[in-house]
């Protein structure tokens, strides 16, 4: 019986992952308003009924996609703020890694949703802003630490600088979607300029 339950749980997890990936691609391409759940289910290889077995509707699915992308982004990109000891190098590493992460089509979902829900009081928009605010709170002390160490020059308050850093890196990645390796190189350059750092040596950013 335990084996049967595990097998059922595995199948449920696989179907959930497939549906989330298909929904993320759909949100990247069409946005929330134009997302068609029948199309999402078909692209994932499941029926509409299977989708509704796991998600109550479009809003529930979109919120799950936001959480799923945040989880994968944190595992691949966000971890760098913990693994790179120097705060300035951590911020630059995040900028480059974010560009690499956004080369996959599903990564555009958050950027599309953030634009679509800008200025609206909607659960999906609130979930995205919560992520943005969390990152601002995480990067603000890194900027302050860099200035205290003298590795960053003085400038506007750290929180405002953190908000501008996030917006700048995101804008570069959107503008250069699919144009590697220049996306990572120019994300690095944009982050350096915003933080008040001199340009890196010529050549693609690693």
Secondary structure, DSSP 8 states (H G I E B T S, - for coil): -HHHHHHHHHHHHHHHHHHHHHHHHHHHHHTTTT--HHHHHHHHTS-HHHHHHH-SSHHHHHHHHHHHHHHHHIIIIITHHHH-SSHHHHHHHHHHHHHHHTTSGGGHHHHHHHHHTTT---HHHHHHHHHHHHHHHHHHHHHHHHHHHTSS---S-HHHHHHHHHHHHHHHHHHTTT-TTHHHHHHHHHHHHHHT-----SS---
